[in-house]
């Protein structure tokens, strides 16, 4: 990937930032991240691919491995440091400034992660065109949510997000499908 130029202001980034600004989406993403271990950028990428009628193939896990490495090596530690520092920011002004710098670094790391995902999309690595949005979303969520065990609250939060990408009936059917898969 290093030989190719990354696009930081790409359609996926613009989709994510616009969607994430919605209060229900931000709350849903943070809940799913903090309580279910969901990688938000992967979830948002799955949703964006759905809008393009694109879904992951069996090759996707191998293709996305470097992106997951970036996430674990840079995004997660920056988030962890920022959150550990947060309780101290009210006491010391320098720590508040440091927290702001960590937040900026975390956002840059996440934007880089999204640029890597968009590059995979541009190269059509590990993905293909799907017949419709519902098929694309189901396929993409199978990979993105494969390790999550969803509580009723998590299912509602996920539904809140999915309803921004597909209609309510499809979102509900996908949530019911997730419940059935866990039984």
Secondary structure, 3 states (H helix, E strand, C coil): CCCCCCCCCCHHHHHHHHHHCCHHHHHHHHHHHHHHCCCHHHHHHHHHHHHCCEEECCCHHHHHHHHHHHHHHHHHHHHHHHHHHHCCCCCCHHHHHHHHHHHHHHHHHHHHHHHHHHHHHHHCCCEEECCCHHHHHHHHHHHHCCCCCCCHHHHHHHHHHHCCCCCHHHHHHHHHHHHHHHC
